[in-house]
């Protein structure tokens, strides 16, 4: 009976990990460089790095680089390109492209696409994800949910 219960619990955990949404939590630091035009619009080059973990007990490091055009009111334009690279402690990678069009700079919600992956993350390729990000001084916190 004990072995049946143990087997049942193990199979339940394994099957739920295959059907479970992936939730990625990222915390780190960022730095921006800006070019501001006379009309108040600006180009922001961003760079960030930090650590991530997910609800499937994976974790590792992440860094992002990109450029974003913003109007004088702080709204993003559709002219943005940001790419993030995440590596886990086993050497597997995934790359994602986050987009937050027409939202405030300080915080917001957007969509991200996983555009490339190695190893165990290949099943996430081309998945659409929803993320939220907030900033405090030179730090950020982001949470991304990708449906499996």
TIVO-2410 file (N, C-alpha, C; in nm, 3 decimals):
# residues 148
REC num residu      c1      c2      c3 atome chaine
REC   1      X   0.082  -0.119   0.000     N      A
REC   1      X   0.000   0.000   0.000    CA      A
REC   1      X   0.087   0.126   0.000     C      A
REC   2      X   0.196   0.125   0.081     N      A
REC   2      X   0.283   0.241   0.086    CA      A
REC   2      X   0.349   0.265  -0.050     C      A
REC   3      X   0.392   0.157  -0.115     N      A
REC   3      X   0.457   0.173  -0.246    CA      A
REC   3      X   0.357   0.223  -0.349     C      A
REC   4      X   0.230   0.181  -0.340     N      A
REC   4      X   0.127   0.232  -0.430    CA      A
REC   4      X   0.108   0.382  -0.410     C      A
REC   5      X   0.098   0.426  -0.286     N      A
REC   5      X   0.082   0.569  -0.258    CA      A
REC   5      X   0.202   0.649  -0.305     C      A
REC   6      X   0.322   0.598  -0.281     N      A
REC   6      X   0.443   0.666  -0.326    CA      A
REC   6      X   0.447   0.676  -0.478     C      A
REC   7      X   0.415   0.566  -0.545     N      A
REC   7      X   0.412   0.567  -0.692    CA      A
REC   7      X   0.307   0.665  -0.742     C      A
REC   8      X   0.188   0.666  -0.681     N      A
REC   8      X   0.082   0.758  -0.718    CA      A
REC   8      X   0.126   0.903  -0.703     C      A
REC   9      X   0.191   0.935  -0.591     N      A
REC   9      X   0.237   1.072  -0.567    CA      A
REC   9      X   0.343   1.113  -0.668     C      A
REC  10      X   0.437   1.025  -0.697     N      A
REC  10      X   0.543   1.057  -0.793    CA      A
REC  10      X   0.483   1.080  -0.931     C      A
REC  11      X   0.394   0.992  -0.976     N      A
REC  11      X   0.331   1.010  -1.107    CA      A
REC  11      X   0.247   1.138  -1.111     C      A
REC  12      X   0.181   1.171  -1.003     N      A
REC  12      X   0.102   1.294  -0.998    CA      A
REC  12      X   0.190   1.417  -1.012     C      A
REC  13      X   0.303   1.419  -0.943     N      A
REC  13      X   0.396   1.532  -0.953    CA      A
REC  13      X   0.452   1.541  -1.094     C      A
REC  14      X   0.492   1.428  -1.153     N      A
REC  14      X   0.548   1.429  -1.288    CA      A
REC  14      X   0.444   1.476  -1.389     C      A
REC  15      X   0.322   1.423  -1.382     N      A
REC  15      X   0.221   1.463  -1.480    CA      A
REC  15      X   0.182   1.609  -1.463     C      A
REC  16      X   0.177   1.658  -1.341     N      A
REC  16      X   0.141   1.799  -1.322    CA      A
REC  16      X   0.251   1.891  -1.373     C      A
REC  17      X   0.377   1.846  -1.371     N      A
REC  17      X   0.485   1.930  -1.423    CA      A
REC  17      X   0.478   1.940  -1.575     C      A
REC  18      X   0.417   1.841  -1.642     N      A
REC  18      X   0.403   1.847  -1.787    CA      A
REC  18      X   0.283   1.932  -1.829     C      A
REC  19      X   0.186   1.948  -1.744     N      A
REC  19      X   0.067   2.024  -1.780    CA      A
REC  19      X   0.063   2.161  -1.713     C      A
REC  20      X   0.155   2.188  -1.627     N      A
REC  20      X   0.156   2.310  -1.549    CA      A
REC  20      X   0.211   2.427  -1.630     C      A
REC  21      X   0.150   2.545  -1.613     N      A
REC  21      X   0.206   2.666  -1.672    CA      A
REC  21      X   0.341   2.693  -1.607     C      A
REC  22      X   0.430   2.755  -1.683     N      A
REC  22      X   0.561   2.791  -1.630    CA      A
REC  22      X   0.552   2.935  -1.581     C      A
REC  23      X   0.594   2.960  -1.458     N      A
REC  23      X   0.597   3.095  -1.402    CA      A
REC  23      X   0.743   3.126  -1.368     C      A
REC  24      X   0.796   3.228  -1.434     N      A
REC  24      X   0.937   3.266  -1.420    CA      A
REC  24      X   0.944   3.396  -1.341     C      A
REC  25      X   1.019   3.395  -1.235     N      A
REC  25      X   1.037   3.511  -1.148    CA      A
REC  25      X   1.180   3.563  -1.167     C      A
REC  26      X   1.194   3.691  -1.202     N      A
REC  26      X   1.326   3.750  -1.229    CA      A
REC  26      X   1.345   3.872  -1.141     C      A
REC  27      X   1.462   3.883  -1.082     N      A
REC  27      X   1.501   4.002  -1.005    CA      A
REC  27      X   1.642   4.041  -1.046     C      A
REC  28      X   1.665   4.171  -1.057     N      A
REC  28      X   1.798   4.213  -1.094    CA      A
REC  28      X   1.816   4.363  -1.096     C      A
REC  29      X   1.919   4.404  -1.168     N      A
REC  29      X   1.957   4.545  -1.179    CA      A
REC  29      X   1.955   4.586  -1.325     C      A
REC  30      X   1.929   4.715  -1.349     N      A
REC  30      X   1.928   4.766  -1.485    CA      A
REC  30      X   2.000   4.899  -1.492     C      A
REC  31      X   2.040   4.933  -1.616     N      A
REC  31      X   2.104   5.061  -1.644    CA      A
REC  31      X   2.056   5.107  -1.780     C      A
REC  32      X   2.023   5.235  -1.792     N      A
REC  32      X   1.975   5.292  -1.918    CA      A
REC  32      X   2.066   5.405  -1.964     C      A
REC  33      X   2.081   5.415  -2.096     N      A
REC  33      X   2.143   5.530  -2.160    CA      A
REC  33      X   2.038   5.590  -2.252     C      A
REC  34      X   2.030   5.723  -2.258     N      A
REC  34      X   1.924   5.788  -2.335    CA      A
REC  34      X   1.980   5.894  -2.429     C      A
REC  35      X   1.912   5.910  -2.541     N      A
REC  35      X   1.930   6.025  -2.628    CA      A
REC  35      X   1.795   6.095  -2.632     C      A
REC  36      X   1.789   6.222  -2.587     N      A
REC  36      X   1.665   6.297  -2.582    CA      A
REC  36      X   1.666   6.400  -2.694     C      A
REC  37      X   1.560   6.401  -2.775     N      A
REC  37      X   1.549   6.496  -2.886    CA      A
REC  37      X   1.483   6.625  -2.838     C      A
REC  38      X   1.490   6.731  -2.918     N      A
REC  38      X   1.435   6.860  -2.878    CA      A
REC  38      X   1.283   6.857  -2.861     C      A
REC  39      X   1.213   6.761  -2.922     N      A
REC  39      X   1.068   6.751  -2.905    CA      A
REC  39      X   1.029   6.668  -2.782     C      A
REC  40      X   1.128   6.621  -2.706     N      A
REC  40      X   1.101   6.545  -2.585    CA      A
REC  40      X   1.099   6.394  -2.603     C      A
REC  41      X   1.092   6.348  -2.729     N      A
REC  41      X   1.100   6.205  -2.753    CA      A
REC  41      X   1.241   6.157  -2.726     C      A
REC  42      X   1.255   6.028  -2.695     N      A
REC  42      X   1.389   5.979  -2.665    CA      A
REC  42      X   1.406   5.834  -2.705     C      A
REC  43      X   1.532   5.800  -2.726     N      A
REC  43      X   1.572   5.663  -2.750    CA      A
REC  43      X   1.642   5.614  -2.624     C      A
REC  44      X   1.596   5.500  -2.572     N      A
REC  44      X   1.652   5.444  -2.450    CA      A
REC  44      X   1.722   5.313  -2.485     C      A
REC  45      X   1.850   5.305  -2.453     N      A
REC  45      X   1.924   5.178  -2.463    CA      A
REC  45      X   1.928   5.121  -2.322     C      A
REC  46      X   1.879   4.997  -2.308     N      A
REC  46      X   1.875   4.939  -2.174    CA      A
REC  46      X   1.961   4.815  -2.167     C      A
REC  47      X   2.008   4.790  -2.046     N      A
REC  47      X   2.087   4.672  -2.017    CA      A
REC  47      X   2.050   4.628  -1.875     C      A
REC  48      X   2.023   4.500  -1.858     N      A
REC  48      X   1.989   4.451  -1.725    CA      A
REC  48      X   2.049   4.313  -1.704     C      A
REC  49      X   2.067   4.278  -1.578     N      A
REC  49      X   2.112   4.143  -1.545    CA      A
REC  49      X   2.059   4.106  -1.408     C      A
REC  50      X   2.039   3.976  -1.390     N      A
REC  50      X   1.985   3.931  -1.263    CA      A
REC  50      X   1.980   3.780  -1.255     C      A
REC  51      X   1.894   3.733  -1.168     N      A
REC  51      X   1.874   3.590  -1.146    CA      A
REC  51      X   1.728   3.556  -1.166     C      A
REC  52      X   1.701   3.431  -1.202     N      A
REC  52      X   1.564   3.387  -1.223    CA      A
REC  52      X   1.544   3.250  -1.159     C      A
REC  53      X   1.418   3.222  -1.129     N      A
REC  53      X   1.377   3.088  -1.088    CA      A
REC  53      X   1.235   3.067  -1.138     C      A
REC  54      X   1.194   2.941  -1.148     N      A
REC  54      X   1.059   2.913  -1.192    CA      A
REC  54      X   0.989   2.816  -1.098     C      A
REC  55      X   0.864   2.791  -1.125     N      A
REC  55      X   0.784   2.705  -1.039    CA      A
REC  55      X   0.812   2.556  -1.061     C      A
REC  56      X   0.907   2.524  -1.151     N      A
REC  56      X   0.948   2.385  -1.172    CA      A
REC  56      X   1.087   2.359  -1.115     C      A
REC  57      X   1.131   2.448  -1.025     N      A
REC  57      X   1.259   2.438  -0.955    CA      A
REC  57      X   1.382   2.456  -1.043     C      A
REC  58      X   1.367   2.526  -1.155     N      A
REC  58      X   1.481   2.564  -1.236    CA      A
REC  58      X   1.524   2.703  -1.192     C      A
REC  59      X   1.651   2.734  -1.209     N      A
REC  59      X   1.700   2.868  -1.175    CA      A
REC  59      X   1.831   2.894  -1.248     C      A
REC  60      X   1.866   3.023  -1.255     N      A
REC  60      X   1.990   3.060  -1.322    CA      A
REC  60      X   2.006   3.210  -1.332     C      A
REC  61      X   2.083   3.251  -1.433     N      A
REC  61      X   2.111   3.393  -1.453    CA      A
REC  61      X   2.042   3.440  -1.581     C      A
REC  62      X   2.021   3.572  -1.589     N      A
REC  62      X   1.955   3.631  -1.705    CA      A
REC  62      X   2.015   3.768  -1.732     C      A
REC  63      X   2.024   3.803  -1.861     N      A
REC  63      X   2.058   3.941  -1.894    CA      A
REC  63      X   1.979   3.981  -2.017     C      A
REC  64      X   1.951   4.112  -2.027     N      A
REC  64      X   1.872   4.167  -2.137    CA      A
REC  64      X   1.943   4.290  -2.192     C      A
REC  65      X   1.926   4.311  -2.321     N      A
REC  65      X   1.975   4.432  -2.388    CA      A
REC  65      X   1.870   4.473  -2.489     C      A
REC  66      X   1.859   4.605  -2.512     N      A
REC  66      X   1.764   4.648  -2.612    CA      A
REC  66      X   1.756   4.798  -2.627     C      A
REC  67      X   1.670   4.839  -2.720     N      A
REC  67      X   1.645   4.980  -2.749    CA      A
REC  67      X   1.496   5.004  -2.760     C      A
REC  68      X   1.452   5.117  -2.705     N      A
REC  68      X   1.310   5.151  -2.703    CA      A
REC  68      X   1.295   5.300  -2.736     C      A
REC  69      X   1.204   5.333  -2.827     N      A
REC  69      X   1.168   5.472  -2.854    CA      A
REC  69      X   1.050   5.509  -2.764     C      A
REC  70      X   1.060   5.627  -2.701     N      A
REC  70      X   0.952   5.673  -2.613    CA      A
REC  70      X   0.916   5.816  -2.648     C      A
REC  71      X   0.786   5.849  -2.634     N      A
REC  71      X   0.747   5.987  -2.662    CA      A
REC  71      X   0.768   6.073  -2.537     C      A
REC  72      X   0.743   6.202  -2.551     N      A
REC  72      X   0.771   6.295  -2.441    CA      A
REC  72      X   0.687   6.269  -2.317     C      A
REC  73      X   0.574   6.197  -2.333     N      A
REC  73      X   0.489   6.163  -2.219    CA      A
REC  73      X   0.530   6.033  -2.151     C      A
REC  74      X   0.637   5.971  -2.199     N      A
REC  74      X   0.684   5.847  -2.138    CA      A
REC  74      X   0.620   5.721  -2.192     C      A
REC  75      X   0.542   5.733  -2.299     N      A
REC  75      X   0.478   5.616  -2.359    CA      A
REC  75      X   0.572   5.553  -2.461     C      A
REC  76      X   0.574   5.422  -2.463     N      A
REC  76      X   0.657   5.348  -2.558    CA      A
REC  76      X   0.593   5.351  -2.696     C      A
REC  77      X   0.678   5.348  -2.798     N      A
REC  77      X   0.627   5.332  -2.934    CA      A
REC  77      X   0.639   5.184  -2.971     C      A
REC  78      X   0.594   5.151  -3.090     N      A
REC  78      X   0.608   5.013  -3.138    CA      A
REC  78      X   0.751   4.985  -3.182     C      A
REC  79      X   0.834   5.089  -3.187     N      A
REC  79      X   0.974   5.074  -3.229    CA      A
REC  79      X   1.059   5.034  -3.110     C      A
REC  80      X   1.059   4.907  -3.078     N      A
REC  80      X   1.142   4.858  -2.968    CA      A
REC  80      X   1.193   4.720  -3.001     C      A
REC  81      X   1.310   4.691  -2.952     N      A
REC  81      X   1.364   4.556  -2.963    CA      A
REC  81      X   1.444   4.529  -2.837     C      A
REC  82      X   1.400   4.432  -2.760     N      A
REC  82      X   1.469   4.388  -2.639    CA      A
REC  82      X   1.482   4.237  -2.648     C      A
REC  83      X   1.599   4.187  -2.615     N      A
REC  83      X   1.624   4.043  -2.615    CA      A
REC  83      X   1.685   4.005  -2.482     C      A
REC  84      X   1.630   3.900  -2.420     N      A
REC  84      X   1.680   3.851  -2.292    CA      A
REC  84      X   1.731   3.708  -2.309     C      A
REC  85      X   1.844   3.680  -2.247     N      A
REC  85      X   1.903   3.546  -2.249    CA      A
REC  85      X   1.904   3.492  -2.107     C      A
REC  86      X   1.845   3.375  -2.089     N      A
REC  86      X   1.842   3.309  -1.958    CA      A
REC  86      X   1.916   3.177  -1.968     C      A
REC  87      X   2.004   3.154  -1.872     N      A
REC  87      X   2.078   3.028  -1.864    CA      A
REC  87      X   2.049   2.964  -1.729     C      A
REC  88      X   2.022   2.834  -1.729     N      A
REC  88      X   2.002   2.768  -1.601    CA      A
REC  88      X   2.133   2.706  -1.553     C      A
REC  89      X   2.133   2.654  -1.433     N      A
REC  89      X   2.256   2.603  -1.372    CA      A
REC  89      X   2.309   2.478  -1.441     C      A
REC  90      X   2.229   2.417  -1.530     N      A
REC  90      X   2.273   2.299  -1.604    CA      A
REC  90      X   2.324   2.334  -1.743     C      A
REC  91      X   2.325   2.463  -1.777     N      A
REC  91      X   2.377   2.506  -1.906    CA      A
REC  91      X   2.275   2.510  -2.018     C      A
REC  92      X   2.146   2.493  -1.987     N      A
REC  92      X   2.041   2.508  -2.088    CA      A
REC  92      X   2.000   2.655  -2.094     C      A
REC  93      X   1.961   2.700  -2.215     N      A
REC  93      X   1.928   2.840  -2.239    CA      A
REC  93      X   1.788   2.855  -2.295     C      A
REC  94      X   1.730   2.974  -2.274     N      A
REC  94      X   1.617   3.019  -2.354    CA      A
REC  94      X   1.630   3.170  -2.372     C      A
REC  95      X   1.581   3.217  -2.488     N      A
REC  95      X   1.586   3.358  -2.521    CA      A
REC  95      X   1.444   3.406  -2.543     C      A
REC  96      X   1.413   3.522  -2.487     N      A
REC  96      X   1.278   3.575  -2.506    CA      A
REC  96      X   1.282   3.722  -2.544     C      A
REC  97      X   1.177   3.762  -2.614     N      A
REC  97      X   1.160   3.900  -2.659    CA      A
REC  97      X   1.037   3.957  -2.590     C      A
REC  98      X   1.057   4.047  -2.491     N      A
REC  98      X   0.942   4.111  -2.424    CA      A
REC  98      X   0.896   4.235  -2.500     C      A
REC  99      X   0.767   4.260  -2.500     N      A
REC  99      X   0.712   4.382  -2.564    CA      A
REC  99      X   0.604   4.441  -2.475     C      A
REC 100      X   0.614   4.572  -2.455     N      A
REC 100      X   0.514   4.649  -2.381    CA      A
REC 100      X   0.485   4.774  -2.460     C      A
REC 101      X   0.400   4.769  -2.558     N      A
REC 101      X   0.373   4.887  -2.637    CA      A
REC 101      X   0.275   4.979  -2.564     C      A
REC 102      X   0.298   5.106  -2.578     N      A
REC 102      X   0.210   5.210  -2.525    CA      A
REC 102      X   0.182   5.197  -2.375     C      A
REC 103      X   0.283   5.158  -2.299     N      A
REC 103      X   0.263   5.153  -2.154    CA      A
REC 103      X   0.365   5.244  -2.086     C      A
REC 104      X   0.342   5.275  -1.963     N      A
REC 104      X   0.433   5.360  -1.887    CA      A
REC 104      X   0.567   5.292  -1.869     C      A
REC 105      X   0.671   5.371  -1.849     N      A
REC 105      X   0.805   5.317  -1.831    CA      A
REC 105      X   0.822   5.250  -1.696     C      A
REC 106      X   0.770   5.310  -1.590     N      A
REC 106      X   0.798   5.265  -1.454    CA      A
REC 106      X   0.748   5.126  -1.421     C      A
REC 107      X   0.640   5.083  -1.479     N      A
REC 107      X   0.585   4.950  -1.453    CA      A
REC 107      X   0.487   4.918  -1.563     C      A
REC 108      X   0.455   4.791  -1.578     N      A
REC 108      X   0.357   4.758  -1.680    CA      A
REC 108      X   0.345   4.609  -1.702     C      A
REC 109      X   0.254   4.577  -1.793     N      A
REC 109      X   0.227   4.440  -1.832    CA      A
REC 109      X   0.249   4.431  -1.981     C      A
REC 110      X   0.302   4.319  -2.026     N      A
REC 110      X   0.327   4.301  -2.168    CA      A
REC 110      X   0.324   4.155  -2.206     C      A
REC 111      X   0.364   4.130  -2.330     N      A
REC 111      X   0.371   3.994  -2.382    CA      A
REC 111      X   0.515   3.965  -2.419     C      A
REC 112      X   0.553   3.839  -2.405     N      A
REC 112      X   0.687   3.796  -2.441    CA      A
REC 112      X   0.677   3.669  -2.524     C      A
REC 113      X   0.770   3.652  -2.615     N      A
REC 113      X   0.778   3.531  -2.696    CA      A
REC 113      X   0.913   3.465  -2.671     C      A
REC 114      X   0.911   3.335  -2.651     N      A
REC 114      X   1.036   3.261  -2.641    CA      A
REC 114      X   1.076   3.225  -2.784     C      A
REC 115      X   1.187   3.285  -2.831     N      A
REC 115      X   1.224   3.277  -2.972    CA      A
REC 115      X   1.332   3.175  -3.002     C      A
REC 116      X   1.401   3.127  -2.899     N      A
REC 116      X   1.504   3.026  -2.917    CA      A
REC 116      X   1.525   2.956  -2.783     C      A
REC 117      X   1.570   2.830  -2.788     N      A
REC 117      X   1.588   2.754  -2.664    CA      A
REC 117      X   1.677   2.633  -2.689     C      A
REC 118      X   1.740   2.586  -2.583     N      A
REC 118      X   1.818   2.462  -2.590    CA      A
REC 118      X   1.766   2.366  -2.484     C      A
REC 119      X   1.801   2.239  -2.501     N      A
REC 119      X   1.772   2.138  -2.400    CA      A
REC 119      X   1.626   2.132  -2.360     C      A
REC 120      X   1.602   2.131  -2.229     N      A
REC 120      X   1.467   2.111  -2.176    CA      A
REC 120      X   1.371   2.226  -2.201     C      A
REC 121      X   1.422   2.340  -2.251     N      A
REC 121      X   1.335   2.455  -2.277    CA      A
REC 121      X   1.284   2.459  -2.421     C      A
REC 122      X   1.325   2.364  -2.505     N      A
REC 122      X   1.281   2.366  -2.644    CA      A
REC 122      X   1.129   2.353  -2.658     C      A
REC 123      X   1.064   2.292  -2.561     N      A
REC 123      X   0.918   2.281  -2.567    CA      A
REC 123      X   0.849   2.416  -2.547     C      A
REC 124      X   0.923   2.518  -2.508     N      A
REC 124      X   0.864   2.652  -2.489    CA      A
REC 124      X   0.876   2.739  -2.614     C      A
REC 125      X   0.943   2.689  -2.718     N      A
REC 125      X   0.963   2.768  -2.840    CA      A
REC 125      X   0.830   2.818  -2.895     C      A
REC 126      X   0.831   2.945  -2.931     N      A
REC 126      X   0.716   3.014  -2.992    CA      A
REC 126      X   0.596   3.024  -2.898     C      A
REC 127      X   0.614   2.997  -2.771     N      A
REC 127      X   0.506   3.014  -2.675    CA      A
REC 127      X   0.489   3.163  -2.647     C      A
REC 128      X   0.366   3.203  -2.632     N      A
REC 128      X   0.336   3.340  -2.594    CA      A
REC 128      X   0.322   3.344  -2.443     C      A
REC 129      X   0.380   3.445  -2.385     N      A
REC 129      X   0.380   3.458  -2.241    CA      A
REC 129      X   0.331   3.597  -2.203     C      A
REC 130      X   0.279   3.610  -2.085     N      A
REC 130      X   0.238   3.740  -2.030    CA      A
REC 130      X   0.330   3.772  -1.914     C      A
REC 131      X   0.376   3.896  -1.906     N      A
REC 131      X   0.466   3.932  -1.796    CA      A
REC 131      X   0.428   4.067  -1.738     C      A
REC 132      X   0.470   4.087  -1.615     N      A
REC 132      X   0.457   4.215  -1.547    CA      A
REC 132      X   0.593   4.252  -1.493     C      A
REC 133      X   0.624   4.381  -1.496     N      A
REC 133      X   0.753   4.427  -1.446    CA      A
REC 133      X   0.732   4.555  -1.367     C      A
REC 134      X   0.813   4.572  -1.262     N      A
REC 134      X   0.815   4.696  -1.186    CA      A
REC 134      X   0.959   4.731  -1.154     C      A
REC 135      X   0.983   4.860  -1.133     N      A
REC 135      X   1.118   4.911  -1.109    CA      A
REC 135      X   1.123   4.986  -0.979     C      A
REC 136      X   1.237   4.978  -0.912     N      A
REC 136      X   1.264   5.058  -0.793    CA      A
REC 136      X   1.410   5.097  -0.798     C      A
REC 137      X   1.435   5.228  -0.806     N      A
REC 137      X   1.571   5.281  -0.821    CA      A
REC 137      X   1.638   5.209  -0.937     C      A
REC 138      X   1.749   5.137  -0.913     N      A
REC 138      X   1.817   5.069  -1.022    CA      A
REC 138      X   1.789   4.918  -1.024     C      A
REC 139      X   1.679   4.876  -0.961     N      A
REC 139      X   1.643   4.734  -0.957    CA      A
REC 139      X   1.510   4.710  -1.027     C      A
REC 140      X   1.486   4.586  -1.063     N      A
REC 140      X   1.358   4.549  -1.123    CA      A
REC 140      X   1.314   4.412  -1.072     C      A
REC 141      X   1.185   4.388  -1.084     N      A
REC 141      X   1.125   4.258  -1.053    CA      A
REC 141      X   1.026   4.228  -1.163     C      A
REC 142      X   1.035   4.109  -1.219     N      A
REC 142      X   0.947   4.069  -1.328    CA      A
REC 142      X   0.894   3.930  -1.302     C      A
REC 143      X   0.770   3.907  -1.340     N      A
REC 143      X   0.709   3.774  -1.332    CA      A
REC 143      X   0.645   3.745  -1.466     C      A
REC 144      X   0.679   3.629  -1.522     N      A
REC 144      X   0.631   3.589  -1.655    CA      A
REC 144      X   0.557   3.457  -1.642     C      A
REC 145      X   0.443   3.449  -1.708     N      A
REC 145      X   0.365   3.324  -1.710    CA      A
REC 145      X   0.351   3.277  -1.854     C      A
REC 146      X   0.398   3.156  -1.880     N      A
REC 146      X   0.389   3.096  -2.013    CA      A
REC 146      X   0.301   2.973  -2.004     C      A
REC 147      X   0.202   2.966  -2.090     N      A
REC 147      X   0.115   2.849  -2.091    CA      A
REC 147      X   0.185   2.736  -2.163     C      A
REC 148      X   0.176   2.620  -2.104     N      A
REC 148      X   0.241   2.502  -2.164    CA      A
REC 148      X   0.159   2.443  -2.272     C      A
***
